[in-house]
Structure formats: C-alpha cells, structure tokens
Amino acid sequence: MSRLQADFGDRVRILAVGYTEDAPARIGMFMQVVKPTYPVGIISRADALKFLNVSDGPQAMPRLLLLDKTGKPAASWSWNDPPLRDIGMFPAPVRQALEKLTK
C-alpha cells in the first residue's frame, strides 16, 4: 500500500484501520513491521461493518476498500477474494481500480 501511495501521490489517500478488540495492542507491531507511509487508525468492528454495509461473518473482514471522490465505496475486496488472496496478483487489480478512480 505504501508503494501505491508513492506511485499515485496526491491523487489518492491510503488509510489503514484496525477494527478488532485487540487492535490497540497490535497496532504498534503493525507500525514496526509494515512501516506504513499512510495514516493508521482504529474503529470498532460494529462501525466498520456498518460503514461497509456488510453483515458479520467470515467474508466480512478484513477488507480493502476504495472510496470515490465523494467518500462512497467504489471497489471492495475481502481478503478471501482472489486479488488479495493471491499475493502474486496483488496489487494489480487495486492499481487498475485506482487508475479508473483517478482519471
């Protein structure tokens, strides 16, 4: 995601959000390991599910979400979907969706 942020520059804003009960305890490790160049925050699982308009279950989270310029979801992938499940494919589908959104 840091690479996509660097490649797209000011045309996109990337943000990571933790939503699990243990997110406050785990966020430090995420920061050390991933070293994101984008903001990282925490939200409740209930609020995340509500925003995503999905019901809770194995397909609900984690999720990668792209918002359009108005803040509405434009593309969404579960970690079980092929583009994210197969690390060899990632981030090509995400890059393609970002290209469409930033034209």
C-alpha positions in Angstrom: 0.0 0.0 0.0 2.9 2.3 0.7 4.1 1.7 -2.9 0.7 2.6 -4.3 0.6 5.8 -2.2 4.0 6.7 -3.6 3.0 5.9 -7.2 -0.3 7.8 -7.0 0.9 10.6 -4.9 -1.7 13.3 -4.1 -4.3 11.6 -6.3 -5.1 9.1 -3.6 -5.2 8.8 0.2 -4.5 5.5 1.8 -5.5 4.8 5.3 -5.4 1.6 7.4 -8.0 0.9 10.1 -7.8 -1.7 12.8 -11.2 -3.0 13.9 -10.6 -5.9 16.3 -10.8 -5.7 20.0 -7.0 -6.2 20.2 -6.2 -3.5 17.6 -4.9 -1.1 20.2 -2.4 -3.6 21.4 -1.4 -4.8 17.9 -1.1 -1.5 16.1 2.4 -0.9 17.4 3.6 -4.2 15.9 1.9 -3.3 12.6 3.7 0.0 12.5 7.1 -1.6 13.2 6.6 -4.4 10.7 4.8 -2.7 7.8 6.2 0.8 8.3 3.3 2.4 6.6 3.7 5.8 4.9 -0.1 6.4 5.4 -2.2 7.1 8.4 -3.3 4.2 10.7 -6.3 4.3 13.0 -8.8 2.2 15.0 -12.5 1.8 14.6 -15.0 -0.5 16.3 -15.9 -3.7 14.3 -19.6 -2.6 14.5 -18.8 0.8 13.0 -16.6 -0.8 10.3 -19.4 -3.3 9.3 -22.0 -0.5 9.3 -19.8 1.7 7.0 -19.1 -1.2 4.7 -22.8 -2.2 4.7 -21.9 -5.9 5.2 -23.1 -8.4 7.7 -20.6 -10.0 10.1 -19.2 -13.3 9.1 -16.1 -14.9 7.5 -16.3 -12.9 4.3 -16.9 -9.6 6.1 -13.3 -8.8 7.2 -10.6 -8.0 6.6 -11.4 -5.9 3.6 -9.7 -3.5 1.2 -12.0 -0.6 0.3 -11.6 2.1 -2.3 -13.7 5.2 -2.0 -14.5 7.6 -4.7 -14.0 11.4 -4.5 -17.3 11.7 -2.6 -16.3 9.2 0.0 -18.6 6.4 -1.2 -17.3 2.9 -1.7 -16.2 2.3 -5.3 -14.5 -1.0 -5.0 -14.1 -3.6 -2.3 -12.2 -6.8 -1.8 -12.3 -9.3 1.1 -9.0 -11.0 1.9 -10.6 -14.2 0.7 -11.1 -12.7 -2.8 -8.6 -13.9 -5.5 -6.9 -10.5 -6.0 -5.9 -10.3 -2.3 -5.7 -14.0 -1.5 -3.1 -14.5 -4.2 -0.2 -12.2 -3.4 1.1 -12.6 -6.9 -2.0 -10.8 -8.2 -1.9 -8.0 -5.7 -1.8 -5.0 -6.2 -2.6 -5.2 -10.0 -6.4 -5.2 -9.5 -6.1 -2.4 -6.9 -3.9 -0.4 -9.2 -6.3 -0.8 -12.1 -9.2 0.3 -9.9 -7.2 3.3 -8.7 -6.4 4.3 -12.2 -10.1 4.4 -13.1 -11.0 6.4 -10.0 -8.3 9.0 -10.5 -8.9 9.8 -14.2 
